[in-house]
């Protein structure tokens, strides 16, 4: 009768057990993944809109005047307050989400608004889907840091409206 094999498989070299190379590789890879996951960029700060560096749609470019984006980012919590002045009128938007990709749903004015925030490499992607009577619109922003963290790029896409557009908003750290 043979005893069942239990425990960890190991190699034997010169009569001494050694850790197999695949186990060592797995341990190294798990450690490296943990370090990578912990070093996501921190978007916190006050950011001033740089119109000259931005690429705005024909609808927005002639009326965009200034803007400020304030971000408080304590992973996984991300809070953004943005004020953009268009044709002399400030337009504000705010959101607070976790960067885990889970949808947060709210109802406003008879519309369902589902929003998510998730990591895509070193970029954070915010997506908001607005559904209501005769409305199905998606607004997304892809946030990434540039120039050693001195510049923030917010690539915006608006879809599902009569004014679909793409804007690249560039902000400089204050």
Buried (B, 14 or more C-beta within 10 A) or exposed (E): EEEEEEEEEEEEEEEEEEEEEEBEEEEEEEEEEEEEEEEBBEBBBEBBBBEEBBEBBEBBEEEBEEBBBBBBBEBEEBBBBBBBBBEEEEEEEEBEBBBEEEEBEEEEEEBEBBBBBBBEEEBBBBBBBBBBEEEEBBBBBBBBBEEEEEBBBBBBBBEEEEEEBEBBBBBEBE
